[in-house]
Amino acid sequence: TMKFVILALFVAGAYGCGLPTYPPTITRVVGGDDVREHSWPWQVSLQYKSSSTFRHTCGGTLISNQWVLTAAHCISSRNTYQVYLGKHNLKISNEAGSIAISPAKIVVHEQWDPYRIRNDIALIKLSMPVLFTDTITAACLPDSGHILPHGAPCYVTGWGRLSTGGPIADILQQALLPVVGHSTCTKPDWWGSLVTSNMICAGGDGDLASCNGDSGGPLNCQNPDGSWDVHGVVSFGSSMGCNYPKKPSVFTRVSAYMSWINKVKSFDKSSFENQLSVLRMPRKLKPYYAFFTRNVA
C-alpha cells in the first residue's frame, strides 16, 4: 500500500501550476510567433454562440480545475458562452487534447467601469471540473501585491490580430512584451492618468507587436523556479494601432485582485453571490471588442 500512496502523490503532483509538459519556445525576438503546440496549457478560448456556431471572442486563463480568469469587457449578458481548453488551432473543431465546457456562472467585478476601463476582470466557473492533462493545466497566480520590475520579460499569448486591423490568427500566438514601470507608463505623453496602480503596462516601444494578445488573455511571466504566473489580463491598447510608441498594452494587474479572486472562489456556495454582479453588464457596452480593433483610418 505504501507504494500505491507514493505513486498516487506523484500522479497528483504531476501537473503543478504554471509548468507545461511542453515548455514554450522562449525567444527574445520582437514580434509575434506561432507557439509551440500546447506550451501554454492554461490559455483558453472564450467563444460565444452566433446562430448555430461558436465564435472566438476573447482569451482567458485557467487558474484552477474549475475557474477561468478573463476580462470584464469580454462578457455580455446577451451571449451564450463556451470555454475551450487545450486549443492550439481555432480552425480545427475536434482538436486532440481539447475540450469545450459551458460556464456554470460568470462573475464580473462589481466595480467594473467600462468608461474608464477600471476593474476589467471577471471569473468564469466551469460547469464541471476539468482533468489536468499534457494539454490542459492551470497557471500559477502571483502573490498579492507583487509588482514586476521595469523590463521584466513577459509573454502575451492569444489568437490576436496578426497586424493592425488584420485577421485574427488561427494558431495561438506569443509575443515578448517587457514590462513598462508604472512611473513611465503614467507619464503624460504615455498613458497618463488612464493607467491606475491596478494595471500593468508592457511593450509599446514602437517595435513590439502587441497585437498578438486577445482581450482577457494572460500576460505570462516566469518565476525563478521555472513556473509561470499570470500577472496580467489583457485589457486595452491604443486605437492608433498595435505598435504605437509610448502606448504599451495595458493589463489588469492580477496581484491587485488576489483577495477578490479568493473571495469569489471561497464564497462560491454562500449568499455572497447576491452582492456580486453575476453577468451584470452596462447597456452601452458592445458584447465584446477584440484587442486592438479600434483603429483609426
C-alpha positions in Angstrom: 0.0 0.0 0.0 2.9 2.4 0.7 4.0 2.1 -2.9 0.5 2.9 -4.0 0.3 6.0 -1.8 3.6 7.3 -3.1 2.5 6.7 -6.7 -0.8 8.5 -6.1 1.0 11.5 -4.7 3.4 11.6 -7.7 0.5 11.4 -10.2 -1.5 14.1 -8.3 1.6 16.4 -8.3 2.5 15.7 -11.9 0.6 18.8 -13.1 1.7 21.6 -10.8 0.5 25.1 -11.7 2.4 27.0 -14.4 4.5 24.1 -15.5 3.7 23.0 -19.1 4.5 19.4 -20.2 5.8 21.0 -23.4 7.7 24.2 -22.3 7.3 27.2 -24.6 9.9 28.2 -27.1 11.3 31.3 -25.4 12.8 33.7 -27.8 14.0 37.2 -27.4 12.6 38.0 -30.8 10.5 41.1 -31.1 7.0 40.5 -32.5 4.7 37.6 -32.5 5.2 33.9 -33.3 3.2 30.8 -33.6 3.6 29.0 -30.3 5.0 25.5 -29.7 1.9 23.3 -29.6 0.3 23.1 -26.1 3.1 25.1 -24.5 0.6 27.5 -22.8 -1.8 24.9 -21.5 -3.7 27.4 -19.3 -4.7 29.5 -22.3 -8.4 29.3 -23.1 -10.5 30.4 -26.0 -13.8 32.1 -24.8 -16.4 31.6 -27.5 -19.9 33.0 -27.9 -22.8 31.5 -29.7 -23.5 33.0 -33.1 -26.5 31.4 -34.8 -25.6 27.7 -34.7 -21.9 28.0 -34.3 -19.5 29.2 -31.6 -17.0 32.0 -32.4 -13.8 33.0 -30.6 -14.2 36.4 -28.9 -11.6 36.6 -26.1 -8.8 34.8 -24.3 -8.8 33.6 -20.8 -6.6 31.8 -18.3 -7.3 28.5 -16.4 -6.4 29.2 -12.8 -7.7 26.0 -11.1 -9.6 22.9 -12.3 -12.9 24.9 -12.3 -12.1 28.6 -12.7 -11.1 30.7 -15.6 -9.8 34.3 -15.4 -10.8 36.8 -18.1 -11.6 40.5 -18.7 -14.9 42.0 -17.7 -15.3 43.7 -21.1 -15.4 40.3 -22.7 -18.7 39.4 -21.0 -22.2 40.3 -22.2 -25.4 39.1 -20.6 -26.8 38.7 -24.1 -24.4 36.0 -25.1 -24.2 32.2 -24.5 -20.6 31.1 -23.9 -18.4 28.1 -24.2 -14.9 27.8 -22.8 -12.5 25.9 -25.0 -9.5 24.4 -23.2 -6.4 22.8 -24.7 -6.8 24.6 -28.0 -3.9 25.3 -30.5 -5.6 25.9 -33.9 -9.0 27.5 -33.8 -9.8 26.2 -37.3 -9.7 22.6 -36.2 -13.0 21.8 -34.5 -12.3 18.4 -32.8 -8.7 19.1 -31.8 -6.9 16.3 -30.0 -6.4 17.2 -26.3 -9.0 19.9 -26.3 -12.4 20.1 -24.6 -15.3 22.6 -24.6 -17.1 23.3 -21.3 -20.0 25.6 -20.6 -19.9 28.1 -17.8 -21.8 27.4 -14.6 -21.7 31.1 -13.9 -19.8 34.2 -14.8 -18.8 36.8 -12.1 -17.9 40.2 -13.4 -16.1 42.5 -10.9 -18.8 44.5 -9.1 -16.9 47.8 -9.7 -16.2 47.2 -13.4 -16.2 50.7 -15.1 -16.4 50.3 -18.9 -16.0 54.1 -19.4 -12.7 54.4 -17.6 -11.8 50.7 -18.1 -11.3 50.1 -14.4 -11.5 46.7 -12.6 -11.6 45.0 -16.0 -11.7 41.5 -14.6 -14.1 38.5 -14.4 -14.2 34.9 -13.3 -15.9 32.0 -15.1 -16.8 28.9 -13.1 -16.9 25.9 -15.3 -19.9 23.6 -15.2 -17.6 20.7 -14.4 -14.1 20.4 -13.1 -11.5 19.8 -15.8 -9.0 17.0 -15.5 -5.4 18.2 -15.9 -3.5 16.6 -18.8 -0.5 17.3 -21.0 -2.6 19.9 -22.9 -4.7 21.4 -20.1 -3.2 22.7 -16.8 -3.6 25.8 -14.6 -1.3 28.8 -14.5 0.0 30.0 -11.1 -1.2 33.2 -9.6 1.1 35.8 -8.3 1.4 36.8 -4.6 -1.0 39.6 -3.6 0.6 43.0 -4.2 3.6 41.7 -6.2 4.9 44.4 -8.6 7.1 43.4 -11.5 10.2 45.4 -12.2 10.6 47.6 -15.3 11.8 45.5 -18.2 10.7 42.1 -16.8 10.3 39.8 -19.7 6.7 38.6 -20.0 4.8 37.0 -22.8 1.3 37.8 -24.1 -0.5 34.9 -25.7 -3.7 34.7 -27.7 -5.3 34.4 -31.1 -5.0 38.1 -31.5 -4.6 40.1 -34.7 -1.5 39.5 -36.7 -1.3 43.2 -37.6 -3.3 46.4 -37.0 -6.8 45.7 -38.3 -5.7 42.4 -39.7 -7.4 39.0 -39.3 -7.2 37.0 -36.1 -4.7 34.2 -36.1 -5.8 30.5 -36.3 -2.7 29.3 -34.5 -2.1 30.5 -30.9 0.5 33.4 -30.9 3.0 34.5 -28.3 4.9 37.8 -28.1 7.6 39.0 -25.8 6.4 42.2 -24.0 8.8 43.7 -21.5 7.0 45.3 -18.5 6.9 49.1 -18.5 7.2 50.5 -15.0 4.2 52.4 -13.6 6.0 55.7 -13.3 6.9 55.5 -17.0 3.5 54.3 -18.2 1.7 57.1 -16.4 3.8 59.9 -17.9 1.5 62.4 -19.7 2.8 61.5 -23.1 2.4 57.8 -22.4 -1.0 56.7 -20.9 -1.2 59.4 -18.2 -3.9 59.0 -15.6 -5.8 56.4 -17.6 -3.5 53.8 -16.2 -4.0 53.2 -12.5 -1.9 51.3 -10.0 -4.2 48.3 -10.5 -2.9 47.9 -14.1 0.4 46.7 -15.7 1.8 48.1 -18.9 4.0 46.1 -21.3 5.6 46.6 -24.7 4.8 49.8 -26.6 8.3 51.0 -27.7 7.1 51.3 -31.3 8.6 48.0 -32.4 6.8 45.3 -30.4 3.8 43.6 -32.0 1.5 43.8 -29.1 -1.4 42.8 -31.4 -0.8 39.2 -30.6 -2.8 39.1 -27.4 -6.5 38.7 -27.1 -8.7 40.7 -24.7 -9.0 38.7 -21.5 -5.9 36.6 -22.2 -2.8 36.2 -20.0 0.4 38.2 -19.5 2.7 35.3 -18.6 5.8 35.9 -16.5 8.2 33.2 -15.5 9.3 32.7 -11.8 12.9 31.9 -10.9 11.8 28.2 -10.3 10.6 28.0 -13.9 6.9 28.1 -13.3 4.7 30.7 -15.0 2.4 33.2 -13.2 -0.4 35.0 -14.9 0.4 38.6 -13.9 -1.9 40.4 -16.2 -5.3 40.2 -18.1 -5.3 41.9 -21.5 -7.5 45.0 -21.1 -6.8 47.7 -23.6 -4.4 49.2 -26.2 -4.1 52.1 -28.4 -6.7 52.9 -31.1 -3.7 54.2 -33.2 -2.7 50.6 -33.8 -0.6 47.9 -32.3 3.0 49.2 -32.2 2.4 52.8 -31.3 5.3 54.4 -29.5 4.6 55.2 -25.8 1.3 53.4 -25.9 2.1 49.9 -24.4 -0.6 47.3 -24.0 -2.4 47.6 -20.7 -3.4 44.7 -18.5 -5.4 44.3 -15.4 -2.8 43.6 -12.6 -3.8 40.2 -11.2 -1.8 40.7 -8.0 -4.1 43.7 -7.1 -7.1 41.4 -7.3 -6.0 38.3 -5.4 -8.3 39.0 -2.4 -11.2 39.5 -4.9 -10.4 36.2 -6.7 -10.1 34.3 -3.5 -13.3 35.8 -2.2 -15.3 34.9 -5.3 -13.9 31.3 -5.2 -14.4 30.8 -1.5 -17.9 32.4 -1.2 -19.0 30.4 -4.2 -21.6 28.4 -2.2 -22.7 31.2 0.1 -25.1 34.2 0.0 -22.1 36.4 -1.0 -23.1 35.8 -4.7 -26.1 38.2 -4.2 -23.6 41.1 -3.8 -21.7 40.2 -6.9 -22.5 41.4 -10.4 -23.1 38.0 -11.9 -23.4 38.8 -15.6 -24.5 42.4 -14.8 -23.4 44.5 -17.8 -23.9 48.1 -18.8 -26.2 48.6 -21.7 -23.9 50.8 -23.8 -21.1 48.3 -23.9 -20.8 46.3 -27.0 -21.0 42.5 -26.5 -17.2 42.3 -26.9 -14.4 44.0 -28.5 -11.4 42.2 -29.9 -8.0 43.5 -28.7 -6.8 46.5 -30.8 -9.6 46.6 -33.3 -10.5 50.2 -32.7 -8.1 51.5 -35.3 -8.0 54.9 -36.9 -8.0 55.1 -40.7 
